[in-house]
Amino acid sequence: MSKKETKQPEPVQEELQDKAPDLQEENPGQPQAEQTAPQTEQPAPQVEEGTLASQLEALKAQTAQQEDKYLRLYAEYDNYRKRTAKEKESIWSDAKAETAAAFLPVYDNLERALRQETADEAYKKGVEMTMNQLKEVLSKLGITEIPALGETFDPQKHNAVMHVEDETLGENTVAEVFQAGFQCGEKVIRFAMVKVAN
């Protein structure tokens, strides 16, 4: 054998053991055996009864305050809901009244046409049908004619333009209607123009 081949291996194992502590210091992320001291249980902190009572009272007061806020908010919302419903109904009623008021001159002209004598029966029938249809439309909208002839004069519904003495009629009785009045519910769209007796 040659001298190169007879060379013995170096002691690698001993060097590794010598460097082992250094490797652990260089790699602190590696797990090491930890020694933990046994933990002693801490007693629960004692709370005085007075503190609990005061906390309970504070919570009761807070709950009462929140409940009061809720009830006030509910009442405000309920009032708002009622108010908007009333406003909506009022707007709808006003719109109907204004629309009907625009058609009242047509009603008056048809009424005058019906009072005129005519030999043309077809013409008279046509005017009557138109008048009946207009009355039906007004009725569907809730527009009604104010009763006047023979009724006691009511300044909230009638407009007196003439006065006449007539013993056959009672006091403050409507003797004649010059122009029909109309109302939508309780709201007067147009006062009835009348002649009042006595």
C-alpha positions as CSV (number, residue, x, y, z in Angstrom):
1,M,0.0,0.0,0.0
2,S,1.1,3.6,-0.5
3,K,1.5,6.2,2.2
4,K,-1.4,8.2,0.9
5,E,-3.8,5.3,1.4
6,T,-2.6,4.4,4.9
7,K,-3.5,7.8,6.2
8,Q,-6.0,7.6,9.0
9,P,-9.3,9.6,9.1
10,E,-9.4,12.7,11.2
11,P,-11.5,12.7,14.4
12,V,-14.6,14.5,13.0
13,Q,-16.9,13.3,15.8
14,E,-14.9,15.1,18.5
15,E,-14.9,18.3,16.6
16,L,-18.7,18.2,16.2
17,Q,-19.2,17.7,19.8
18,D,-17.0,20.6,20.6
19,K,-18.8,22.9,18.2
20,A,-22.4,21.8,19.3
21,P,-22.8,24.5,21.9
22,D,-21.7,27.1,19.4
23,L,-24.3,25.9,16.8
24,Q,-27.1,26.2,19.4
25,E,-26.1,29.8,20.1
26,E,-26.0,30.6,16.4
27,N,-29.5,29.1,15.8
28,P,-31.7,30.4,18.6
29,G,-34.8,29.4,16.6
30,Q,-34.3,25.7,17.3
31,P,-36.3,24.4,20.2
32,Q,-34.5,24.0,23.5
33,A,-35.6,22.2,26.5
34,E,-37.4,24.9,28.6
35,Q,-37.6,24.7,32.3
36,T,-40.9,26.1,33.5
37,A,-41.7,26.8,37.1
38,P,-45.0,25.5,38.2
39,Q,-47.6,28.3,38.2
40,T,-49.6,28.9,41.3
41,E,-53.3,29.7,40.9
42,Q,-54.2,33.3,41.9
43,P,-57.3,33.6,44.0
44,A,-60.2,35.4,42.2
45,P,-60.5,39.1,43.2
46,Q,-63.3,39.6,45.6
47,V,-65.8,42.2,44.7
48,E,-67.7,44.0,47.4
49,E,-71.5,43.8,47.5
50,G,-71.8,47.6,47.4
51,T,-69.9,47.7,44.1
52,L,-72.2,45.1,42.5
53,A,-75.3,46.9,43.8
54,S,-74.1,50.2,42.3
55,Q,-73.3,48.6,39.0
56,L,-76.7,47.0,38.9
57,E,-78.4,50.3,39.6
58,A,-76.3,52.0,36.9
59,L,-77.4,49.3,34.4
60,K,-81.0,49.7,35.4
61,A,-80.8,53.4,34.9
62,Q,-79.2,52.9,31.5
63,T,-81.9,50.4,30.5
64,A,-84.6,52.8,31.5
65,Q,-83.0,55.6,29.6
66,Q,-82.7,53.5,26.4
67,E,-86.4,52.4,26.8
68,D,-87.4,56.0,27.2
69,K,-85.5,56.9,24.0
70,Y,-87.1,54.0,22.1
71,L,-90.7,55.0,23.3
72,R,-90.1,58.6,22.2
73,L,-88.7,57.5,18.8
74,Y,-91.7,55.2,18.3
75,A,-94.1,58.0,19.2
76,E,-92.4,60.4,16.8
77,Y,-92.5,57.8,14.0
78,D,-96.2,57.1,14.7
79,N,-97.0,60.9,14.6
80,Y,-95.0,61.2,11.4
81,R,-96.9,58.3,9.8
82,K,-100.3,59.7,10.7
83,R,-99.3,63.2,9.6
84,T,-98.0,62.1,6.2
85,A,-101.2,59.9,5.7
86,K,-103.3,63.0,6.5
87,E,-101.3,65.2,4.2
88,K,-101.5,62.6,1.4
89,E,-105.3,62.5,1.8
90,S,-105.5,66.3,1.8
91,I,-103.4,66.6,-1.4
92,W,-105.6,64.0,-3.1
93,S,-108.7,65.8,-2.0
94,D,-107.4,69.2,-3.2
95,A,-106.4,67.7,-6.6
96,K,-109.9,66.2,-7.1
97,A,-111.5,69.5,-6.1
98,E,-109.3,71.6,-8.5
99,T,-110.0,69.1,-11.3
100,A,-113.7,69.2,-10.7
101,A,-113.7,73.0,-10.5
102,A,-112.2,73.1,-14.0
103,F,-115.1,71.0,-15.3
104,L,-117.9,73.0,-13.6
105,P,-118.4,75.5,-16.4
106,V,-119.0,72.6,-18.7
107,Y,-121.7,71.4,-16.3
108,D,-123.3,74.8,-16.2
109,N,-123.4,75.0,-20.0
110,L,-124.9,71.5,-20.3
111,E,-127.5,72.5,-17.7
112,R,-128.4,75.6,-19.7
113,A,-128.7,73.6,-22.9
114,L,-131.1,71.2,-21.2
115,R,-133.4,74.1,-20.2
116,Q,-133.7,75.3,-23.8
117,E,-136.7,74.1,-25.8
118,T,-135.8,72.2,-28.9
119,A,-137.6,70.3,-31.6
120,D,-134.7,68.0,-32.2
121,E,-135.2,65.1,-29.9
122,A,-131.9,63.4,-30.9
123,Y,-130.0,66.6,-29.9
124,K,-131.8,66.8,-26.6
125,K,-131.2,63.1,-25.9
126,G,-127.5,63.6,-26.7
127,V,-127.2,66.5,-24.3
128,E,-129.0,64.6,-21.6
129,M,-126.6,61.6,-22.0
130,T,-123.6,63.9,-21.8
131,M,-124.9,65.5,-18.7
132,N,-125.6,62.2,-17.0
133,Q,-122.2,60.9,-17.9
134,L,-120.6,64.0,-16.4
135,K,-122.6,63.6,-13.2
136,E,-121.5,60.0,-13.0
137,V,-117.9,60.9,-13.3
138,L,-118.2,63.6,-10.6
139,S,-119.9,61.1,-8.4
140,K,-117.2,58.6,-8.8
141,L,-114.6,61.2,-7.7
142,G,-116.7,61.9,-4.6
143,I,-118.0,65.3,-5.9
144,T,-121.6,65.9,-4.9
145,E,-124.0,68.7,-5.7
146,I,-124.9,70.8,-2.7
147,P,-128.7,70.5,-2.0
148,A,-130.2,74.0,-2.2
149,L,-133.7,74.4,-3.5
150,G,-136.2,74.3,-0.7
151,E,-133.4,74.0,1.9
152,T,-132.7,76.4,4.8
153,F,-130.1,79.0,3.8
154,D,-126.6,78.0,5.0
155,P,-124.0,80.7,4.5
156,Q,-121.2,78.0,4.6
157,K,-122.7,76.4,1.5
158,H,-124.9,78.9,-0.2
159,N,-124.2,82.3,-1.7
160,A,-127.3,84.5,-1.6
161,V,-127.4,87.0,-4.5
162,M,-131.2,87.9,-4.2
163,H,-133.8,88.2,-1.6
164,V,-137.5,87.9,-2.1
165,E,-140.6,88.1,0.2
166,D,-142.8,85.0,-0.3
167,E,-145.4,84.0,2.3
168,T,-145.6,80.5,0.8
169,L,-142.0,79.8,1.8
170,G,-140.5,79.7,5.3
171,E,-138.0,82.1,6.7
172,N,-134.5,81.9,5.2
173,T,-135.6,79.3,2.6
174,V,-133.9,79.0,-0.7
175,A,-136.5,79.9,-3.3
176,E,-134.4,79.5,-6.5
177,V,-131.0,78.2,-7.5
178,F,-129.1,80.2,-10.2
179,Q,-126.0,78.1,-10.2
180,A,-125.5,74.7,-8.6
181,G,-122.9,74.3,-5.8
182,F,-120.6,71.4,-5.3
183,Q,-118.6,69.9,-2.5
184,C,-115.9,67.2,-2.1
185,G,-116.6,65.5,1.2
186,E,-116.9,68.5,3.6
187,K,-114.9,70.8,1.4
188,V,-116.9,73.3,-0.7
189,I,-115.7,73.5,-4.2
190,R,-118.2,76.1,-5.3
191,F,-121.0,77.8,-3.3
192,A,-124.5,77.5,-4.7
193,M,-125.7,80.8,-6.0
194,V,-129.3,81.2,-4.7
195,K,-132.3,83.4,-4.1
196,V,-133.4,83.5,-0.5
197,A,-137.0,84.0,0.7
198,N,-138.0,86.1,3.7
